[in-house]
Amino acid sequence: MKVIFHEDFYTVYTTDPAAYAGRMEAITETIGNDVDIIPAVPASEADISAVHTEEHIRNVRRKGLYEIAALAAGGAIQAAEIGMTEPCFGLIRPPGHHASADSSWGFCYFNNMAIALCALKRKGKIETAFVLDFDLHYGDGNVNILGDKNWVRLHNPPERIREDYIRETARTLSSVSADIIGISAGFDHHEDDWGGLLKTEDYYTIGAMARDRADACAGGCFAILEGGYNHDVLGQNVAALLEGLSA
């Protein structure tokens, strides 16, 4: 399976948990030789400004975070483009699902999912998209940017009981009809992370369900990293999702 990554993502660019030292290493050391690494390239300013206001972009520049945030957004575009023909994972940071058009919070700066899907749409590669956001925290940025677009459907599972969460996610995916399924993959819902809900094997299940539905729609499928902060389990959780997407 192809994974979009760049060594610059190892950089500790701020003091927030998404940028902690060792977080990306926890993943790369686990998935190791099981994946085909594709170097990330930065998103163009045109791709970013199609989603974010000029003032927001200037604010990110003033924080000294434009380059790393643009690299993450570019990696998301690459993952989505490759995902049109085979499942792909964007191993990127900073995350993006709390970034709105003119503001951001929650360790996010640019909305990687929105930038990727809007780039595909502008290029005529998709007509419709579905976003599954299984991060612990509601993806308000995804909703703020994409929620009013009639070509995108979004879902943040609300359940707080593990069995209900998986059952409801399966039910929702079974009704999806889209050219591409994008997953905002936050692993902080894990039983040993902040959320304390899901088990590692659940990420395999979700990945396999998403892949099966994409195949049923004759569409694409990709995922990009959002949250996940327990380095002891993060790599195994990502590996489980990739195995499910590859099943």
Salt bridges, closest charged atoms under 4 A:
ASP8 OD1 - HIS6 ND1 3.74
GLU45 OE1 - ARG61 NH2 2.73
ASP47 OD1 - ARG122 NH2 2.47
GLU55 OE1 - ARG58 NH2 2.82
GLU55 OE2 - ARG62 NH2 2.88
GLU81 OE2 - LYS123 NZ 2.61
GLU81 OE2 - LYS125 NZ 3.65
GLU86 OE2 - LYS2 NZ 3.05
GLU127 OE1 - LYS121 NZ 3.39
ASP133 OD2 - HIS97 ND1 2.66
ASP135 OD1 - HIS97 NE2 3.70
ASP135 OD1 - HIS137 ND1 3.32
ASP140 OD1 - HIS98 ND1 2.62
ASP164 OD1 - ARG167 NH1 2.75
GLU168 OE1 - HIS155 NE2 2.88
GLU168 OE2 - ARG171 NH2 3.11
ASP188 OD2 - HIS137 ND1 3.17
GLU191 OE1 - LYS199 NZ 3.03
GLU201 OE2 - ARG162 NH2 3.97
ASP202 OD2 - ARG162 NE 2.68
ASP215 OD2 - ARG211 NE 3.19
